[in-house]
Amino acid sequence: QVQLVESGGGLVQAGDSLRLSCTASGRTSRMYTMGWFRQAPGKEREFVAAIGRIGGTGYYADSVKGRFAISRDNAKNTLYLQMASLKPEDTAEYYCAATSPDSSGSLYSTASYPYWGQGTQVTVSS
C-alpha cells in the first residue's frame, strides 16, 4: 500500500503564495502519475494538476494554469504544489493522489487514482 500525507495548507490573503507538500511512504515504487485535486464545500472534487512518474511536464486545470506549479522529488518521495496569486475561489480542501501501474483512464479523473491523502485545507480571504 501507499500512504500519502499532505501538509502546507493554511489561511492566506488573496494574492499570497503557498506551497503544499505531499509525502509518500509504503510501496512508493507503485506510484506513477501523481496529482493534486481539491474540493470546496458543496462541490465535487476537481482536478488541479498532475505530473508524470519522472516529473517533467505538468498538466493543469485551466483555472490554475499560470498560477500553480506542480513538481516532484522522487528521491524524497515528495510531491509539491506551488500556488501563487491565490484567489478566494481557490479555497478548498486539497488532496494529493497517485496512480498505480494498474491504473487506467484519464489523469484528470479521480477514478484513475487509487491512492489518496487525507487532505489539507487552503483558505484564501479577500
C-alpha positions in Angstrom: 0.0 0.0 0.0 0.9 3.6 -0.4 0.3 6.3 2.3 0.1 10.0 1.3 0.3 12.8 3.8 -0.3 16.4 2.7 1.0 19.5 4.5 1.4 23.2 4.0 -2.2 24.4 3.9 -3.4 27.4 5.8 -5.2 30.7 5.8 -3.8 33.3 3.4 -4.9 36.5 1.8 -5.8 37.0 -1.9 -2.6 37.4 -3.9 -0.5 35.4 -1.5 1.5 32.3 -2.3 1.5 28.9 -0.6 3.3 25.7 -1.1 1.7 22.3 -0.5 3.7 19.2 0.1 2.7 15.5 -0.1 5.0 12.9 1.4 4.6 9.3 0.3 5.5 6.2 2.2 5.0 2.5 1.9 5.2 0.8 -1.6 6.2 4.0 -3.3 7.5 2.1 -6.2 3.9 1.5 -7.2 3.3 5.2 -7.6 3.1 6.5 -11.1 1.4 9.8 -12.1 0.8 12.0 -9.1 -1.7 14.7 -8.8 -3.5 17.4 -6.8 -7.2 17.6 -6.5 -9.4 20.0 -4.5 -12.9 20.0 -3.1 -14.8 23.0 -1.9 -17.8 22.7 0.3 -20.8 21.5 -1.6 -18.8 20.8 -4.7 -17.4 17.8 -6.4 -13.7 17.0 -6.1 -11.9 18.6 -9.1 -8.6 18.1 -10.8 -5.9 20.8 -10.2 -2.6 19.5 -11.5 -0.7 16.3 -12.3 2.8 15.2 -13.1 4.2 12.0 -14.6 6.4 9.4 -12.8 9.7 11.0 -13.7 8.5 14.6 -13.4 8.8 17.0 -16.3 5.7 18.5 -17.9 2.8 19.3 -15.6 -0.8 19.2 -16.5 -3.1 21.9 -15.1 -6.7 22.8 -14.8 -7.5 26.0 -16.8 -8.5 27.7 -13.5 -4.9 27.4 -12.1 -2.8 27.5 -15.2 -0.1 30.1 -15.0 -0.5 30.5 -11.2 0.2 27.0 -9.9 3.2 24.8 -10.5 3.4 21.0 -9.7 6.7 19.2 -9.1 8.0 16.1 -7.5 11.2 14.9 -5.9 11.3 11.1 -6.2 14.4 10.9 -4.0 12.3 12.4 -1.2 9.1 10.7 -2.2 7.5 14.1 -2.1 5.1 16.0 -4.4 4.7 19.7 -4.3 2.2 22.3 -5.4 3.5 25.9 -5.6 0.5 28.2 -5.6 0.8 31.9 -6.4 -1.7 34.8 -6.9 -4.2 32.9 -4.8 -7.8 33.8 -5.1 -10.8 33.3 -2.8 -12.2 30.7 -5.3 -9.1 28.6 -4.6 -10.4 27.9 -1.1 -10.8 24.2 -0.8 -9.5 21.0 0.8 -6.5 20.0 -1.3 -5.8 16.3 -1.8 -2.7 14.5 -3.1 -3.3 11.4 -5.2 -1.2 8.8 -7.0 -1.9 6.3 -9.7 -0.5 2.7 -9.8 0.9 0.6 -12.6 -2.6 -0.9 -12.9 -4.3 2.4 -13.2 -6.1 3.3 -16.4 -8.1 6.3 -17.6 -7.6 10.0 -17.7 -5.2 11.7 -15.3 -7.8 14.3 -14.9 -10.3 11.9 -13.4 -10.4 11.0 -9.7 -11.3 7.4 -10.7 -7.8 6.9 -12.1 -6.1 7.4 -8.7 -6.3 4.6 -6.2 -4.1 6.3 -3.6 -5.2 9.4 -1.7 -4.1 11.6 1.2 -6.4 12.9 3.9 -6.2 16.5 2.6 -5.0 19.9 3.7 -7.2 23.0 4.0 -6.4 26.1 2.0 -8.4 29.2 2.8 -8.0 32.4 0.8 -9.5 35.5 2.3 -10.4 38.5 0.1 
